[in-house]
Amino acid sequence: MSAINNISIGQQFTLPSAPALDGAANGASFKDVLVDSIQQVNTMQLEADRAVESMFTGGDVNPAEVLTAVQKADLAFRLTMQMRNKLMEVYQEIRDIRI
């Protein structure tokens, strides 16, 4: 099991805690939190791709672990897309406010 060793079944995708409003209290700005979350999703996608590639090329991997990695990557991506959609809705509502 060479290509899938980095993926553990107990590994969870967790969103970072919300940053303080001023951004200086804990050192993380909204941009940093957003970029870190996107990087986590990207890492999960790359690990799932490597696991699938290893399985199809005859590598010694457990198919259940490959399926779990793919499902986790898919779920993380869908969550990210839903967050993006909600942020866009909020942005459009704020943009349409008349002062």
Backbone as XML, in Angstrom:
<?xml version="1.0"?>
<chain id="A" units="angstrom">
  <residue number="1" name="MET">
    <atom name="N" x="0.827" y="-1.187" z="0.000"/>
    <atom name="CA" x="0.000" y="0.000" z="0.000"/>
    <atom name="C" x="0.871" y="1.251" z="0.000"/>
  </residue>
  <residue number="2" name="SER">
    <atom name="N" x="1.390" y="1.587" z="-1.119"/>
    <atom name="CA" x="2.324" y="2.701" z="-1.162"/>
    <atom name="C" x="1.649" y="4.035" z="-1.418"/>
  </residue>
  <residue number="3" name="ALA">
    <atom name="N" x="0.721" y="4.126" z="-2.353"/>
    <atom name="CA" x="0.169" y="5.420" z="-2.733"/>
    <atom name="C" x="-0.923" y="5.904" z="-1.792"/>
  </residue>
  <residue number="4" name="ILE">
    <atom name="N" x="-1.473" y="5.036" z="-1.007"/>
    <atom name="CA" x="-2.622" y="5.425" z="-0.193"/>
    <atom name="C" x="-2.264" y="5.594" z="1.277"/>
  </residue>
  <residue number="5" name="ASN">
    <atom name="N" x="-1.010" y="5.400" z="1.643"/>
    <atom name="CA" x="-0.612" y="5.457" z="3.042"/>
    <atom name="C" x="-0.892" y="6.798" z="3.696"/>
  </residue>
  <residue number="6" name="ASN">
    <atom name="N" x="-0.867" y="7.875" z="2.938"/>
    <atom name="CA" x="-1.092" y="9.199" z="3.518"/>
    <atom name="C" x="-2.550" y="9.457" z="3.851"/>
  </residue>
  <residue number="7" name="ILE">
    <atom name="N" x="-3.444" y="8.632" z="3.360"/>
    <atom name="CA" x="-4.867" y="8.831" z="3.600"/>
    <atom name="C" x="-5.307" y="7.873" z="4.693"/>
  </residue>
  <residue number="8" name="SER">
    <atom name="N" x="-5.756" y="8.416" z="5.782"/>
    <atom name="CA" x="-6.265" y="7.561" z="6.844"/>
    <atom name="C" x="-7.778" y="7.700" z="6.897"/>
  </residue>
  <residue number="9" name="ILE">
    <atom name="N" x="-8.439" y="6.648" z="7.246"/>
    <atom name="CA" x="-9.895" y="6.664" z="7.270"/>
    <atom name="C" x="-10.396" y="7.612" z="8.353"/>
  </residue>
  <residue number="10" name="GLY">
    <atom name="N" x="-9.663" y="7.789" z="9.421"/>
    <atom name="CA" x="-10.080" y="8.682" z="10.496"/>
    <atom name="C" x="-9.824" y="10.147" z="10.197"/>
  </residue>
  <residue number="11" name="GLN">
    <atom name="N" x="-9.149" y="10.454" z="9.088"/>
    <atom name="CA" x="-8.848" y="11.839" z="8.739"/>
    <atom name="C" x="-10.151" y="12.557" z="8.413"/>
  </residue>
  <residue number="12" name="GLN">
    <atom name="N" x="-10.325" y="13.733" z="8.962"/>
    <atom name="CA" x="-11.548" y="14.480" z="8.739"/>
    <atom name="C" x="-11.232" y="15.825" z="8.126"/>
  </residue>
  <residue number="13" name="PHE">
    <atom name="N" x="-12.152" y="16.304" z="7.325"/>
    <atom name="CA" x="-12.032" y="17.636" z="6.755"/>
    <atom name="C" x="-12.730" y="18.587" z="7.710"/>
  </residue>
  <residue number="14" name="THR">
    <atom name="N" x="-11.992" y="19.491" z="8.305"/>
    <atom name="CA" x="-12.573" y="20.441" z="9.231"/>
    <atom name="C" x="-12.287" y="21.843" z="8.755"/>
  </residue>
  <residue number="15" name="LEU">
    <atom name="N" x="-13.274" y="22.678" z="8.884"/>
    <atom name="CA" x="-13.088" y="24.074" z="8.531"/>
    <atom name="C" x="-12.374" y="24.777" z="9.671"/>
  </residue>
  <residue number="16" name="PRO">
    <atom name="N" x="-11.481" y="25.680" z="9.362"/>
    <atom name="CA" x="-10.797" y="26.428" z="10.415"/>
    <atom name="C" x="-11.791" y="27.284" z="11.183"/>
  </residue>
  <residue number="17" name="SER">
    <atom name="N" x="-11.419" y="27.638" z="12.396"/>
    <atom name="CA" x="-12.302" y="28.477" z="13.189"/>
    <atom name="C" x="-12.399" y="29.854" z="12.559"/>
  </residue>
  <residue number="18" name="ALA">
    <atom name="N" x="-13.499" y="30.514" z="12.818"/>
    <atom name="CA" x="-13.743" y="31.832" z="12.223"/>
    <atom name="C" x="-12.738" y="32.853" z="12.753"/>
  </residue>
  <residue number="19" name="PRO">
    <atom name="N" x="-12.192" y="33.679" z="11.866"/>
    <atom name="CA" x="-11.227" y="34.675" z="12.315"/>
    <atom name="C" x="-11.912" y="35.828" z="13.039"/>
  </residue>
  <residue number="20" name="ALA">
    <atom name="N" x="-11.142" y="36.545" z="13.827"/>
    <atom name="CA" x="-11.666" y="37.728" z="14.499"/>
    <atom name="C" x="-11.974" y="38.788" z="13.450"/>
  </residue>
  <residue number="21" name="LEU">
    <atom name="N" x="-12.876" y="39.698" z="13.771"/>
    <atom name="CA" x="-13.278" y="40.707" z="12.808"/>
    <atom name="C" x="-12.136" y="41.613" z="12.389"/>
  </residue>
  <residue number="22" name="ASP">
    <atom name="N" x="-11.238" y="41.927" z="13.305"/>
    <atom name="CA" x="-10.142" y="42.814" z="12.937"/>
    <atom name="C" x="-9.012" y="42.071" z="12.246"/>
  </residue>
  <residue number="23" name="GLY">
    <atom name="N" x="-9.009" y="40.733" z="12.297"/>
    <atom name="CA" x="-8.006" y="39.945" z="11.605"/>
    <atom name="C" x="-6.670" y="39.903" z="12.319"/>
  </residue>
  <residue number="24" name="ALA">
    <atom name="N" x="-6.438" y="40.776" z="13.296"/>
    <atom name="CA" x="-5.141" y="40.822" z="13.959"/>
    <atom name="C" x="-5.123" y="40.033" z="15.263"/>
  </residue>
  <residue number="25" name="ALA">
    <atom name="N" x="-6.274" y="39.715" z="15.816"/>
    <atom name="CA" x="-6.328" y="39.064" z="17.118"/>
    <atom name="C" x="-5.685" y="37.676" z="17.081"/>
  </residue>
  <residue number="26" name="ASN">
    <atom name="N" x="-5.977" y="36.890" z="16.059"/>
    <atom name="CA" x="-5.385" y="35.558" z="15.991"/>
    <atom name="C" x="-4.473" y="35.396" z="14.781"/>
  </residue>
  <residue number="27" name="GLY">
    <atom name="N" x="-4.247" y="36.449" z="14.034"/>
    <atom name="CA" x="-3.311" y="36.423" z="12.925"/>
    <atom name="C" x="-3.869" y="35.884" z="11.626"/>
  </residue>
  <residue number="28" name="ALA">
    <atom name="N" x="-5.115" y="35.455" z="11.589"/>
    <atom name="CA" x="-5.695" y="34.897" z="10.368"/>
    <atom name="C" x="-6.758" y="35.833" z="9.819"/>
  </residue>
  <residue number="29" name="SER">
    <atom name="N" x="-6.616" y="36.197" z="8.575"/>
    <atom name="CA" x="-7.634" y="37.011" z="7.933"/>
    <atom name="C" x="-8.619" y="36.090" z="7.220"/>
  </residue>
  <residue number="30" name="PHE">
    <atom name="N" x="-9.704" y="36.656" z="6.760"/>
    <atom name="CA" x="-10.703" y="35.873" z="6.035"/>
    <atom name="C" x="-10.069" y="35.256" z="4.790"/>
  </residue>
  <residue number="31" name="LYS">
    <atom name="N" x="-9.236" y="36.019" z="4.120"/>
    <atom name="CA" x="-8.552" y="35.522" z="2.924"/>
    <atom name="C" x="-7.701" y="34.300" z="3.254"/>
  </residue>
  <residue number="32" name="ASP">
    <atom name="N" x="-6.964" y="34.364" z="4.365"/>
    <atom name="CA" x="-6.113" y="33.238" z="4.768"/>
    <atom name="C" x="-6.933" y="31.989" z="5.045"/>
  </residue>
  <residue number="33" name="VAL">
    <atom name="N" x="-8.050" y="32.171" z="5.735"/>
    <atom name="CA" x="-8.918" y="31.033" z="6.051"/>
    <atom name="C" x="-9.477" y="30.436" z="4.770"/>
  </residue>
  <residue number="34" name="LEU">
    <atom name="N" x="-9.890" y="31.288" z="3.848"/>
    <atom name="CA" x="-10.454" y="30.824" z="2.592"/>
    <atom name="C" x="-9.414" y="30.084" z="1.755"/>
  </residue>
  <residue number="35" name="VAL">
    <atom name="N" x="-8.226" y="30.641" z="1.654"/>
    <atom name="CA" x="-7.158" y="30.007" z="0.882"/>
    <atom name="C" x="-6.763" y="28.674" z="1.508"/>
  </residue>
  <residue number="36" name="ASP">
    <atom name="N" x="-6.659" y="28.609" z="2.816"/>
    <atom name="CA" x="-6.319" y="27.354" z="3.494"/>
    <atom name="C" x="-7.375" y="26.277" z="3.239"/>
  </residue>
  <residue number="37" name="SER">
    <atom name="N" x="-8.638" y="26.665" z="3.280"/>
    <atom name="CA" x="-9.716" y="25.706" z="3.029"/>
    <atom name="C" x="-9.655" y="25.183" z="1.605"/>
  </residue>
  <residue number="38" name="ILE">
    <atom name="N" x="-9.410" y="26.067" z="0.645"/>
    <atom name="CA" x="-9.317" y="25.641" z="-0.749"/>
    <atom name="C" x="-8.113" y="24.725" z="-0.948"/>
  </residue>
  <residue number="39" name="GLN">
    <atom name="N" x="-7.014" y="25.020" z="-0.280"/>
    <atom name="CA" x="-5.834" y="24.164" z="-0.386"/>
    <atom name="C" x="-6.100" y="22.781" z="0.203"/>
  </residue>
  <residue number="40" name="GLN">
    <atom name="N" x="-6.866" y="22.709" z="1.291"/>
    <atom name="CA" x="-7.216" y="21.413" z="1.872"/>
    <atom name="C" x="-8.049" y="20.592" z="0.890"/>
  </residue>
  <residue number="41" name="VAL">
    <atom name="N" x="-9.011" y="21.239" z="0.249"/>
    <atom name="CA" x="-9.847" y="20.541" z="-0.727"/>
    <atom name="C" x="-8.997" y="20.073" z="-1.900"/>
  </residue>
  <residue number="42" name="ASN">
    <atom name="N" x="-8.094" y="20.917" z="-2.367"/>
    <atom name="CA" x="-7.220" y="20.551" z="-3.473"/>
    <atom name="C" x="-6.334" y="19.362" z="-3.100"/>
  </residue>
  <residue number="43" name="THR">
    <atom name="N" x="-5.807" y="19.365" z="-1.891"/>
    <atom name="CA" x="-4.980" y="18.254" z="-1.430"/>
    <atom name="C" x="-5.777" y="16.956" z="-1.410"/>
  </residue>
  <residue number="44" name="MET">
    <atom name="N" x="-7.008" y="17.029" z="-0.949"/>
    <atom name="CA" x="-7.852" y="15.831" z="-0.928"/>
    <atom name="C" x="-8.115" y="15.325" z="-2.344"/>
  </residue>
  <residue number="45" name="GLN">
    <atom name="N" x="-8.341" y="16.244" z="-3.288"/>
    <atom name="CA" x="-8.568" y="15.850" z="-4.681"/>
    <atom name="C" x="-7.329" y="15.169" z="-5.262"/>
  </residue>
  <residue number="46" name="LEU">
    <atom name="N" x="-6.159" y="15.744" z="-4.998"/>
    <atom name="CA" x="-4.916" y="15.168" z="-5.524"/>
    <atom name="C" x="-4.643" y="13.790" z="-4.931"/>
  </residue>
  <residue number="47" name="GLU">
    <atom name="N" x="-4.896" y="13.612" z="-3.629"/>
    <atom name="CA" x="-4.699" y="12.312" z="-2.996"/>
    <atom name="C" x="-5.649" y="11.272" z="-3.579"/>
  </residue>
  <residue number="48" name="ALA">
    <atom name="N" x="-6.899" y="11.673" z="-3.820"/>
    <atom name="CA" x="-7.865" y="10.751" z="-4.416"/>
    <atom name="C" x="-7.435" y="10.378" z="-5.837"/>
  </residue>
  <residue number="49" name="ASP">
    <atom name="N" x="-6.952" y="11.355" z="-6.599"/>
    <atom name="CA" x="-6.482" y="11.070" z="-7.962"/>
    <atom name="C" x="-5.314" y="10.090" z="-7.953"/>
  </residue>
  <residue number="50" name="ARG">
    <atom name="N" x="-4.370" y="10.301" z="-7.032"/>
    <atom name="CA" x="-3.228" y="9.393" z="-6.936"/>
    <atom name="C" x="-3.671" y="7.986" z="-6.549"/>
  </residue>
  <residue number="51" name="ALA">
    <atom name="N" x="-4.635" y="7.894" z="-5.640"/>
    <atom name="CA" x="-5.121" y="6.584" z="-5.202"/>
    <atom name="C" x="-5.805" y="5.854" z="-6.346"/>
  </residue>
  <residue number="52" name="VAL">
    <atom name="N" x="-6.631" y="6.557" z="-7.115"/>
    <atom name="CA" x="-7.321" y="5.936" z="-8.252"/>
    <atom name="C" x="-6.304" y="5.504" z="-9.310"/>
  </residue>
  <residue number="53" name="GLU">
    <atom name="N" x="-5.342" y="6.374" z="-9.590"/>
    <atom name="CA" x="-4.309" y="6.044" z="-10.573"/>
    <atom name="C" x="-3.517" y="4.811" z="-10.140"/>
  </residue>
  <residue number="54" name="SER">
    <atom name="N" x="-3.193" y="4.739" z="-8.865"/>
    <atom name="CA" x="-2.452" y="3.598" z="-8.354"/>
    <atom name="C" x="-3.273" y="2.314" z="-8.466"/>
  </residue>
  <residue number="55" name="MET">
    <atom name="N" x="-4.564" y="2.408" z="-8.198"/>
    <atom name="CA" x="-5.421" y="1.234" z="-8.278"/>
    <atom name="C" x="-5.532" y="0.744" z="-9.729"/>
  </residue>
  <residue number="56" name="PHE">
    <atom name="N" x="-5.671" y="1.675" z="-10.679"/>
    <atom name="CA" x="-5.827" y="1.285" z="-12.085"/>
    <atom name="C" x="-4.529" y="0.808" z="-12.721"/>
  </residue>
  <residue number="57" name="THR">
    <atom name="N" x="-3.398" y="1.201" z="-12.159"/>
    <atom name="CA" x="-2.131" y="0.746" z="-12.724"/>
    <atom name="C" x="-1.627" y="-0.515" z="-12.034"/>
  </residue>
  <residue number="58" name="GLY">
    <atom name="N" x="-2.450" y="-1.099" z="-11.185"/>
    <atom name="CA" x="-2.086" y="-2.366" z="-10.561"/>
    <atom name="C" x="-1.332" y="-2.219" z="-9.257"/>
  </residue>
  <residue number="59" name="GLY">
    <atom name="N" x="-1.387" y="-1.049" z="-8.651"/>
    <atom name="CA" x="-0.724" y="-0.845" z="-7.373"/>
    <atom name="C" x="-1.379" y="-1.640" z="-6.267"/>
  </residue>
  <residue number="60" name="ASP">
    <atom name="N" x="-0.659" y="-1.800" z="-5.178"/>
    <atom name="CA" x="-1.156" y="-2.561" z="-4.038"/>
    <atom name="C" x="-1.930" y="-1.625" z="-3.111"/>
  </residue>
  <residue number="61" name="VAL">
    <atom name="N" x="-3.200" y="-1.375" z="-3.444"/>
    <atom name="CA" x="-4.040" y="-0.488" z="-2.641"/>
    <atom name="C" x="-5.343" y="-1.197" z="-2.307"/>
  </residue>
  <residue number="62" name="ASN">
    <atom name="N" x="-5.927" y="-0.776" z="-1.226"/>
    <atom name="CA" x="-7.209" y="-1.309" z="-0.795"/>
    <atom name="C" x="-8.312" y="-0.534" z="-1.515"/>
  </residue>
  <residue number="63" name="PRO">
    <atom name="N" x="-9.169" y="-1.205" z="-2.286"/>
    <atom name="CA" x="-10.231" y="-0.497" z="-3.010"/>
    <atom name="C" x="-11.170" y="0.283" z="-2.084"/>
  </residue>
  <residue number="64" name="ALA">
    <atom name="N" x="-11.381" y="-0.196" z="-0.888"/>
    <atom name="CA" x="-12.252" y="0.518" z="0.053"/>
    <atom name="C" x="-11.637" y="1.855" z="0.453"/>
  </residue>
  <residue number="65" name="GLU">
    <atom name="N" x="-10.316" y="1.880" z="0.628"/>
    <atom name="CA" x="-9.642" y="3.130" z="0.967"/>
    <atom name="C" x="-9.675" y="4.105" z="-0.207"/>
  </residue>
  <residue number="66" name="VAL">
    <atom name="N" x="-9.569" y="3.577" z="-1.418"/>
    <atom name="CA" x="-9.650" y="4.428" z="-2.605"/>
    <atom name="C" x="-11.040" y="5.041" z="-2.699"/>
  </residue>
  <residue number="67" name="LEU">
    <atom name="N" x="-12.059" y="4.230" z="-2.518"/>
    <atom name="CA" x="-13.429" y="4.726" z="-2.571"/>
    <atom name="C" x="-13.673" y="5.770" z="-1.489"/>
  </residue>
  <residue number="68" name="THR">
    <atom name="N" x="-13.169" y="5.526" z="-0.298"/>
    <atom name="CA" x="-13.325" y="6.495" z="0.794"/>
    <atom name="C" x="-12.633" y="7.806" z="0.466"/>
  </residue>
  <residue number="69" name="ALA">
    <atom name="N" x="-11.435" y="7.743" z="-0.095"/>
    <atom name="CA" x="-10.700" y="8.960" z="-0.455"/>
    <atom name="C" x="-11.446" y="9.745" z="-1.522"/>
  </residue>
  <residue number="70" name="VAL">
    <atom name="N" x="-12.004" y="9.053" z="-2.504"/>
    <atom name="CA" x="-12.742" y="9.729" z="-3.576"/>
    <atom name="C" x="-14.010" y="10.366" z="-3.024"/>
  </residue>
  <residue number="71" name="GLN">
    <atom name="N" x="-14.710" y="9.668" z="-2.163"/>
    <atom name="CA" x="-15.943" y="10.208" z="-1.592"/>
    <atom name="C" x="-15.660" y="11.418" z="-0.703"/>
  </residue>
  <residue number="72" name="LYS">
    <atom name="N" x="-14.578" y="11.343" z="0.085"/>
    <atom name="CA" x="-14.221" y="12.494" z="0.931"/>
    <atom name="C" x="-13.860" y="13.698" z="0.084"/>
  </residue>
  <residue number="73" name="ALA">
    <atom name="N" x="-13.118" y="13.485" z="-0.981"/>
    <atom name="CA" x="-12.748" y="14.587" z="-1.864"/>
    <atom name="C" x="-13.988" y="15.180" z="-2.532"/>
  </residue>
  <residue number="74" name="ASP">
    <atom name="N" x="-14.913" y="14.329" z="-2.949"/>
    <atom name="CA" x="-16.141" y="14.802" z="-3.576"/>
    <atom name="C" x="-16.984" y="15.608" z="-2.601"/>
  </residue>
  <residue number="75" name="LEU">
    <atom name="N" x="-17.115" y="15.113" z="-1.391"/>
    <atom name="CA" x="-17.903" y="15.813" z="-0.378"/>
    <atom name="C" x="-17.285" y="17.171" z="-0.023"/>
  </residue>
  <residue number="76" name="ALA">
    <atom name="N" x="-15.974" y="17.210" z="0.107"/>
    <atom name="CA" x="-15.291" y="18.473" z="0.407"/>
    <atom name="C" x="-15.479" y="19.468" z="-0.726"/>
  </residue>
  <residue number="77" name="PHE">
    <atom name="N" x="-15.406" y="18.987" z="-1.982"/>
    <atom name="CA" x="-15.599" y="19.872" z="-3.124"/>
    <atom name="C" x="-17.020" y="20.416" z="-3.168"/>
  </residue>
  <residue number="78" name="ARG">
    <atom name="N" x="-17.988" y="19.542" z="-2.922"/>
    <atom name="CA" x="-19.394" y="19.998" z="-2.922"/>
    <atom name="C" x="-19.643" y="21.028" z="-1.822"/>
  </residue>
  <residue number="79" name="LEU">
    <atom name="N" x="-19.059" y="20.808" z="-0.649"/>
    <atom name="CA" x="-19.195" y="21.765" z="0.448"/>
    <atom name="C" x="-18.583" y="23.106" z="0.059"/>
  </residue>
  <residue number="80" name="THR">
    <atom name="N" x="-17.419" y="23.066" z="-0.567"/>
    <atom name="CA" x="-16.766" y="24.297" z="-1.000"/>
    <atom name="C" x="-17.629" y="25.033" z="-2.029"/>
  </residue>
  <residue number="81" name="MET">
    <atom name="N" x="-18.225" y="24.309" z="-2.946"/>
    <atom name="CA" x="-19.078" y="24.946" z="-3.957"/>
    <atom name="C" x="-20.330" y="25.553" z="-3.319"/>
  </residue>
  <residue number="82" name="GLN">
    <atom name="N" x="-20.900" y="24.892" z="-2.320"/>
    <atom name="CA" x="-22.063" y="25.453" z="-1.643"/>
    <atom name="C" x="-21.696" y="26.726" z="-0.885"/>
  </residue>
  <residue number="83" name="MET">
    <atom name="N" x="-20.518" y="26.719" z="-0.257"/>
    <atom name="CA" x="-20.068" y="27.926" z="0.441"/>
    <atom name="C" x="-19.857" y="29.058" z="-0.557"/>
  </residue>
  <residue number="84" name="ARG">
    <atom name="N" x="-19.260" y="28.747" z="-1.708"/>
    <atom name="CA" x="-19.060" y="29.754" z="-2.750"/>
    <atom name="C" x="-20.396" y="30.316" z="-3.219"/>
  </residue>
  <residue number="85" name="ASN">
    <atom name="N" x="-21.368" y="29.441" z="-3.452"/>
    <atom name="CA" x="-22.683" y="29.891" z="-3.908"/>
    <atom name="C" x="-23.344" y="30.808" z="-2.888"/>
  </residue>
  <residue number="86" name="LYS">
    <atom name="N" x="-23.255" y="30.462" z="-1.609"/>
    <atom name="CA" x="-23.844" y="31.305" z="-0.569"/>
    <atom name="C" x="-23.139" y="32.655" z="-0.487"/>
  </residue>
  <residue number="87" name="LEU">
    <atom name="N" x="-21.815" y="32.644" z="-0.586"/>
    <atom name="CA" x="-21.074" y="33.909" z="-0.563"/>
    <atom name="C" x="-21.459" y="34.787" z="-1.749"/>
  </residue>
  <residue number="88" name="MET">
    <atom name="N" x="-21.653" y="34.201" z="-2.903"/>
    <atom name="CA" x="-22.062" y="34.980" z="-4.079"/>
    <atom name="C" x="-23.466" y="35.554" z="-3.896"/>
  </residue>
  <residue number="89" name="GLU">
    <atom name="N" x="-24.367" y="34.784" z="-3.292"/>
    <atom name="CA" x="-25.713" y="35.292" z="-3.017"/>
    <atom name="C" x="-25.662" y="36.491" z="-2.077"/>
  </residue>
  <residue number="90" name="VAL">
    <atom name="N" x="-24.860" y="36.377" z="-1.027"/>
    <atom name="CA" x="-24.721" y="37.481" z="-0.070"/>
    <atom name="C" x="-24.130" y="38.701" z="-0.754"/>
  </residue>
  <residue number="91" name="TYR">
    <atom name="N" x="-23.097" y="38.491" z="-1.555"/>
    <atom name="CA" x="-22.479" y="39.601" z="-2.278"/>
    <atom name="C" x="-23.498" y="40.296" z="-3.183"/>
  </residue>
  <residue number="92" name="GLN">
    <atom name="N" x="-24.302" y="39.523" z="-3.904"/>
    <atom name="CA" x="-25.289" y="40.124" z="-4.797"/>
    <atom name="C" x="-26.364" y="40.876" z="-4.027"/>
  </residue>
  <residue number="93" name="GLU">
    <atom name="N" x="-26.768" y="40.356" z="-2.879"/>
    <atom name="CA" x="-27.747" y="41.067" z="-2.057"/>
    <atom name="C" x="-27.182" y="42.381" z="-1.546"/>
  </residue>
  <residue number="94" name="ILE">
    <atom name="N" x="-25.945" y="42.359" z="-1.096"/>
    <atom name="CA" x="-25.314" y="43.589" z="-0.601"/>
    <atom name="C" x="-25.143" y="44.581" z="-1.743"/>
  </residue>
  <residue number="95" name="ARG">
    <atom name="N" x="-24.764" y="44.095" z="-2.907"/>
    <atom name="CA" x="-24.573" y="44.969" z="-4.063"/>
    <atom name="C" x="-25.880" y="45.637" z="-4.479"/>
  </residue>
  <residue number="96" name="ASP">
    <atom name="N" x="-26.999" y="44.948" z="-4.303"/>
    <atom name="CA" x="-28.288" y="45.479" z="-4.731"/>
    <atom name="C" x="-28.944" y="46.392" z="-3.702"/>
  </residue>
  <residue number="97" name="ILE">
    <atom name="N" x="-28.344" y="46.561" z="-2.546"/>
    <atom name="CA" x="-28.903" y="47.444" z="-1.528"/>
    <atom name="C" x="-28.815" y="48.882" z="-2.022"/>
  </residue>
  <residue number="98" name="ARG">
    <atom name="N" x="-29.920" y="49.589" z="-1.940"/>
    <atom name="CA" x="-29.960" y="51.007" z="-2.343"/>
    <atom name="C" x="-29.798" y="51.878" z="-1.113"/>
  </residue>
  <residue number="99" name="ILE">
    <atom name="N" x="-28.918" y="52.826" z="-1.231"/>
    <atom name="CA" x="-28.697" y="53.740" z="-0.103"/>
    <atom name="C" x="-29.315" y="55.075" z="-0.414"/>
  </residue>
</chain>
